[in-house]
Amino acid sequence: MRATTNDIVAAEIAVEQAHVDRVYAELAKAAERVELVHAEGMARARPDRPGTGDPREEELAGLFERDALVYAASKRRASLEHQHEGLVFGRLDLDHDGQDGSAGNGTGQDGAGSAEREVRYVGRLGVRDDDYEPLVVDWRAPAAAPFYRATPVDPLGVVRRRVLRCRGEQVVGIEDDLMVSEAPDDVVVVGDGALMAALTRSRGARMRDIVATIQRHQDEAIRAPARGITEITGGPGTGKTVVALHRAAYLLYSDRRRFEGGGVLVVGPSAAYTAYIERVLPSLGEESVSLRSLGDVVAGMTATRLDPPPTAAVKGSLRVRRLLAGLAKEPVPDAPTQLRTFVAGHAIRLTEQHLRRVRARVLRSHHRNTSYDAAVEALAEAAWEQVDTETGERADFVDRFTDSGDVEAFAREWWRPVDPRQALLWLADEALARRLGADPHEARLLAESYRRALEEGSWTAADVALVDDLHARLGPVVDLPSEERGFYEIEELEDASQYGVAALRTGAGLDLGQQQQATDEDGRPVVVAVDPTSTERISRDPLTRLLAGRIGSPEEYAHVLVDEAQDLSPMQWRMLGRRGRWASWTVVGDLAQASWDDLEEAARAREEAFGSSVRRAFHMDINYRNAREIFDHAAAMVREHVPDADIPRAVRETGHDPVELSVPREEVTTAARDALQDLLGQVDGQVAVVVPEVWRAPLVGLEGVADRVVVVDPLSTKGLEYDATLVVDPDEIVAEAAGGVRALYVVLTRAAHRMTVLRPTT
Ligand SMILES: Nc1ncnc2c1ncn2[C@@H]1O[C@H](COP(=O)(O)OP(=O)(O)OP(=O)(O)O)[C@@H](O)[C@H]1O
């Protein structure tokens, strides 16, 4: 601890408080201006003839202006509100005899009295006074760079870097780092350094931004040029995620037009992960990023489960594309198998073989869902071949064929649009999967999986990438003219019969309870299709839940940020590739934490998604999360099994080794409860009990012990962290997970301050 008395600290805080007060006063004025703009915007286009419902042209122009003004004002207001807390977090004392070339970007007078010294404040957003002098520099601006880049070896003109800790508008603490070997007489140095202070604090349930303590090597990755592919690698806890999120905020700041207009997509492994990180970007003032988990990337579909590893392996591998290609060409179940009709006096009979040939010909050059007209034309060609060509005109025949009511009724049935989710569910039929080329093992796993989906009405994360692939093959489901829509939706649901659903009834006027209970006399479920004009929705029927909404075409983004990239399956890489065809990418990962088996196949799919764009690599090698004692334990385990693992160096010590307990199986529940109580006594924040599937049922009740306890499965801890963890049955974690010891490595590197490992003995 540096020798500073409380009085000195209090005096320094008072100096900072005075500046912070000035900033908030300016901010209050800015907020007033925003309100004025908002009111001004709302005043535009207030019709002078209320009630006529017939706005004049100038009123319409006013409406646009109003929208633009109100939109801009609301954004600014949201940004001022979000960044109120801890708005000013840094101060630089720069000596301009030094090398910092950015003089003139200063934010204030010399607070310490020396002529060459400049004081510059850094904050979440830039604030200027009435004379347009900067009071605070936005952390992303070039003038803020020395705050992150200065080191004692390369001080960039910085004498002292100070981090201010605020509660609301109140400065409650300061931490200094001195960048020169000795402090000048007029420079007071307080605290043990901001980084250690930040890392020692309790973590809470959500990730926080690190804007006040970004380290130099992290800053280099954050501010790297936008173009191409930026890869950030490093072991557990090295700040890869948090750095990548700050990079997203930096990119938006540095080229707002491109990235806000084009969109930034951030993808992480699970919904728990997105919930964990979702506050970081808003706290940095960025609300416009699309944050998705892998099960949530495709518009219109949300996955709520994970497949067991062997099934996930089948669904994730590129081999599955052969099946998907086959599905996209399959006839719709129970579609008519022949066409018999009279056209222009000719008897036409197209048999199953004819129809198969026509279908194959159309699908060679068309997407199924957008080729209705081409299919009817091809039918007409096939029909023409049956006509005695001596007796008629081809063009006339084709016209009359396509206009025929019979033909239309047939074609609408035969060439029904296929929802990609529906096509995927056809794999519940094991024989179909076999016919399309799956081996017996794959066919069985897939059939089991889709039968379960049909029973539970829920998708897995791996299914989402398959639906996306099928959507690309089938094309979008095109709406029929509105008067026929009800008919079509009910027809779609008729396919349910093949899945053991007995009948279809329209159900306008039924409440959900009745729908839930709808069964036939054998007790088999009856799908109740709601009249499309009714506003009621069925949500409890599994098939309806699976097919709810409409699958959207891929949205394209200007930047795609992928976290935990080592876990993406090849099919998931393809799914993201469709969304980032013109994008720059930031890709974050650590192979030693991979839960995907075939890393080579995934690497190939990933290369395909990236194309030939330029690459830039950053490696992080300091672990900021785990106390050294905890990380050493995890590193020893992983070194033994994964010799080439990328092992970082942990920088913080607590003096507390992880506790290892071995207890007989029947005592695990009691021992876990006791160990949990101990941990709760030792840390203030969240404690996670990480349990493999076999221990879930006996231990899930531990969640009731305290609000800050969560019971989680190993995979769901990916990317997350807790103040303490209780790891139950590490051997079983290894046995259950696809990634084996890699999964255990993830689990053993989640605790910041304390960890207990509980091993059952037999
Ligand atoms: N410069 C920093 N200042 C303060 N905290 C930091 C800093 N860098 C990282 N951290 C903290 O370290 C912890 C780990 O960061 P993060 O989750 O980004 O690591 P990671 O490399 O993605 O980990 P993993 O691969 O294990 O998921 C977080 O609590 C983060 O806030």
The ligand as an SDF file (V2000), in Angstrom:
LIG
                    3D

 31 33  0  0  0  0  0  0  0  0999 V2000
   -8.6150   -4.9900  -18.1910 N   0  0  0  0  0  0  0  0  0  0  0  0
   -9.4670   -5.5550  -17.3610 C   0  0  0  0  0  0  0  0  0  0  0  0
   -9.8760   -4.8970  -16.2660 N   0  0  0  0  0  0  0  0  0  0  0  0
  -10.7460   -5.4700  -15.3940 C   0  0  0  0  0  0  0  0  0  0  0  0
  -11.2730   -6.6810  -15.5610 N   0  0  0  0  0  0  0  0  0  0  0  0
  -10.8870   -7.3750  -16.6380 C   0  0  0  0  0  0  0  0  0  0  0  0
   -9.9820   -6.8510  -17.5970 C   0  0  0  0  0  0  0  0  0  0  0  0
   -9.8110   -7.7660  -18.5710 N   0  0  0  0  0  0  0  0  0  0  0  0
  -10.5950   -8.8060  -18.2450 C   0  0  0  0  0  0  0  0  0  0  0  0
  -11.2360   -8.5720  -17.0910 N   0  0  0  0  0  0  0  0  0  0  0  0
  -12.1770   -9.4510  -16.4100 C   0  0  0  0  0  0  0  0  0  0  0  0
  -11.7190  -10.7760  -16.4800 O   0  0  0  0  0  0  0  0  0  0  0  0
  -12.8150  -11.6600  -16.5370 C   0  0  0  0  0  0  0  0  0  0  0  0
  -12.6600  -12.6080  -17.6920 C   0  0  0  0  0  0  0  0  0  0  0  0
  -12.9100  -11.9430  -18.9020 O   0  0  0  0  0  0  0  0  0  0  0  0
  -13.6140  -12.6720  -20.1190 P   0  0  0  0  0  0  0  0  0  0  0  0
  -14.8420  -13.4110  -19.6700 O   0  0  0  0  0  0  0  0  0  0  0  0
  -13.7350  -11.6910  -21.1960 O   0  0  0  0  0  0  0  0  0  0  0  0
  -12.4890  -13.7570  -20.4690 O   0  0  0  0  0  0  0  0  0  0  0  0
  -12.4570  -14.8360  -21.6200 P   0  0  0  0  0  0  0  0  0  0  0  0
  -11.0730  -14.8350  -22.1260 O   0  0  0  0  0  0  0  0  0  0  0  0
  -13.5570  -14.6020  -22.5830 O   0  0  0  0  0  0  0  0  0  0  0  0
  -12.7360  -16.1340  -20.7790 O   0  0  0  0  0  0  0  0  0  0  0  0
  -13.2250  -17.6050  -21.2030 P   0  0  0  0  0  0  0  0  0  0  0  0
  -12.4570  -18.0160  -22.4120 O   0  0  0  0  0  0  0  0  0  0  0  0
  -12.8320  -18.3980  -19.9970 O   0  0  0  0  0  0  0  0  0  0  0  0
  -14.6800  -17.5210  -21.3720 O   0  0  0  0  0  0  0  0  0  0  0  0
  -14.0610  -10.7870  -16.6270 C   0  0  0  0  0  0  0  0  0  0  0  0
  -14.6060  -10.6330  -15.3440 O   0  0  0  0  0  0  0  0  0  0  0  0
  -13.5190   -9.4800  -17.1090 C   0  0  0  0  0  0  0  0  0  0  0  0
  -14.3240   -8.4000  -16.7340 O   0  0  0  0  0  0  0  0  0  0  0  0
  1  2  1  0
  2  3  1  0
  2  7  2  0
  3  4  2  0
  4  5  1  0
  5  6  2  0
  6  7  1  0
  6 10  1  0
  7  8  1  0
  8  9  2  0
  9 10  1  0
 10 11  1  0
 11 12  1  0
 11 30  1  0
 12 13  1  0
 13 14  1  0
 13 28  1  0
 14 15  1  0
 15 16  1  0
 16 17  2  0
 16 18  1  0
 16 19  1  0
 19 20  1  0
 20 21  2  0
 20 22  1  0
 20 23  1  0
 23 24  1  0
 24 25  2  0
 24 26  1  0
 24 27  1  0
 28 29  1  0
 28 30  1  0
 30 31  1  0
M  END
$$$$
